């Protein structure tokens, strides 16, 4: 199985979706290298960055699930590093 290193940038504009975001991320915890969250309370926005090492289809599925949540956007940036596991 081949894995890739990637970062998913998440912007949460609907605070009611925060629990769903956390649940979705928890479902993929085995692939998450690290997570950084920044609450920007003055604007009512939460910024989250997730570093992953996972198969490309897992990364795409996770980003898609996050992006379908109400008031949540997710974008993925891939490294050129591909590892055979």
C-alpha positions, 0 to 999 in steps of 0.5 A, a space after each residue: 500500500 502506498 501512502 502520501 504525506 498531506 495537509 488538510 486545511 479546514 475552515 469552520 464558519 458554522 460552530 454547530 458543525 464543530 462536533 461533526 468535524 471532531 468526530 470525522 477527524 477521530 474516525 481517521 485518527 490512525 493516519 493523523 500525524 498532528 493537528 493544530 486548531 486556532 479559534 479566531 473568536 473575533 470573526 467567529 471562525 475556527 482554523 484547523 490544520 491536519 497533517 496526514 500520512 495515508 493512502 491518497 483515497 483516504 485523504 480524499 475521502 476525509 477532505 470530502 466528508 469534511 467539505 460536505 459539512 454545513 459551514 465547513 470548507 476543506 482543501 488538501 495540499 499533497 507532498 511529493 513524498 510517497 511511501 510504500 507500507 
